[in-house]
Amino acid sequence: MRITVFGATGNVGGRVVAEALARGHQVTAVVRDPAKPHGLPSAAALTVGDARNAEDVARIAAGQDLVITATRPAPGSEHELPTATRGLLAGLAGTGVRLLAVGGAGSLTIPGRGGLTVVEDPGLPAEILPIARACGEQFDLYRADAHVDWTYLSPAAVLEPGERTGRFRLGRDELLVDADGLSAISMEDLAVALLDEAEQPVHRRTRFTAAY
């Protein structure tokens, strides 16, 4: 497949690029500033663009089979996430190009808590609230869209660099936890889950989640 990745220089995006290349896909990595070091594999084609700009998105997505977005704003710029979502949806509307989005866990419901979501949990650390709320707005934008073939992947509550095991569970709208109540997945395995969905679509115009 011909895959374009927005947010390709980020922690998750970089692993998505590596996973896609390892599976033999043609990958275009989108960077906002080509002068900055990016550390991307030489096999990935680079192009300059901004997910917040619908014209950039339409131009870059032309001729592609799939667009993946793993953009994550810096602390203090969380408002850029829904702005980028609007740009992606507007740029891909009517193109037939599928969109896979790496989102957040905040809108997942907590098992056994009567429908309480992660972002509504009083125990959620205050420093996480801004990005959790931005991800919630991001997900609302996808759910309201009727013009793009999108899929939204909510990671586990703990998402960190780790190993690629290829062993994890999938769910829909509820946070997946293990026997000890921990919800976690490595960034490497999240990339595996995302590329599995890219190659064999199951969750069309809906959300899914992945965790150990």
Secondary structure, DSSP 8 states (H G I E B T S, - for coil): -EEEEETTTSHHHHHHHHHHHHTT-EEEEEES-TTS-----TTSEEEE--TT-HHHHHHHHTT-SEEEE-----TT-TTHHHHHHHHHHHHHTTT--EEEEE--STTSB-TTSTT-BGGG-TTS-GGGHHHHHHHHHHHHHHHH--SS-EEEEE--SEEES-------EEESSB----TTS--EEEHHHHHHHHHHHHHS---TTEEEEEE-
